[in-house]
Amino acid sequence: MRVALLTYSTRPRGGVVHTLALAESLAALGAEVDVWTLGRGGDTAFFRPVGPGVGVRAVPFEARDGEHVGDRIMRSIAVLAQAFAPRRGGYDIVHAQDCISANAALPCVRTIHHLDNFTTPQLAACHERAVTEPAYRICVSAAVAEEVRLGWGFTPAVIPNGVDAARFAAGARDAAGRARWRGTLGRYVLALGGIEPRKASIDLVEAFARLRPPPGHEGLRLVFGGGETLFDYRDYRAAFDARAAELGVTPEIVGVLAEEELPALVAEASALAMVSAKEGFGLAGMEALAAGVPVVARDLPVLREVYGDTVAFARDVPGIAAALARQLSGPLPPGAGRALAASYTWQRAAAAHLAVYRELIA
């Protein structure tokens, strides 16, 4: 079976991580897989090496100074579509992982990781087409699948993410790596995914300002990692910086990390905060659980579904501060979280995808 997986970036975002792990697991089960993506900034490869049996097709995408985000998205779709269209006949399955690549590859299979509310007209139209026009839809959680059913009347298949639990468990055992982060950052609460509205980064700053670290956590810092995106969040970042300064919080922004640095950064955290306004699965929190790190999560139906009773939930800023205080002073036992993370395997996810692909081909 020849499979094309499409994603919008070579950089480490949740959907890109998902795409690469799925591609490698499909290849391990015997599929021939190519991953198509936009190569921005001269990129010709992904942020990490890709396993054997997976082809990488990075389509050059030049930067244009001053380009409006809506125009950049539409050009992204056009560039990827132009490169992919002559080659699509060589694949049995075409599977897009986001609204940009879905618009470029319609008709296709589409994984809807989460639903967004865009105000830019081009983005809103892109999002709508990527929900309504695919030939088949997959969601990584039943909660998001139910949102799609209620909003559009479609019933997507549900195939949960896999988790590279062994990699993050190894991060917990990486004494040297953890010591380097401890020497650089001290004790810290970690948030991954960058500073943007969907991640509710300002809520986390406000909660951290309310937090009174328990004994043993004096000098606790707030650290943000990740953040690569095609979207323009400069206004939100300015509001974030202004609010942090007003509250007297000085976050440490470590930005996009090398692949080998992330597990130890996660493992050394005193807690991981995942307070997003929207999530599709919550992979970062699951990776933290694999490392034995306590997690505070926004009380969303999707995260209740995925995490059960292995994390502390909070609905609002005061609740986030209180949940952080509880997880720092008396964290939930890590065993259940480690077991849950280990139960989500990419092999199982890939096998479920292959079953869907075979039905579609038949």
ABEGO torsion letter per residue (X at the ends): XBBBBBBABABBBAAAAAAAAAAAAAAAAGBBBBBBBBBBGGBABBABBBBBGBBBBBBBBBBBBGBBAAAAAAAAAAAAAAAAAAAAAABABBBBABAAAAAAAOBBBBBBABBBBBABAAAAAAAAAAAAABABBBBABAAAAAAAAAAAGBBBBBBBBBBBAAAAAAAAABAAAAAAAAAAAEBBBBBBGEBBAAAGAAAAAAAAAABBBBBGABGBBBBBBEGBBABBAAAAAAAAAAAAAAAGBBBBBAEBBBAAAAAAAAAABABBBBABABBAAGAAAAAAAAAGBBBBBBBBAAAAAAAEAABBBBABAAAAAAAAAAAAABBBBAAAAAAAAAABBAAAAAAAAAAAAAAAAX
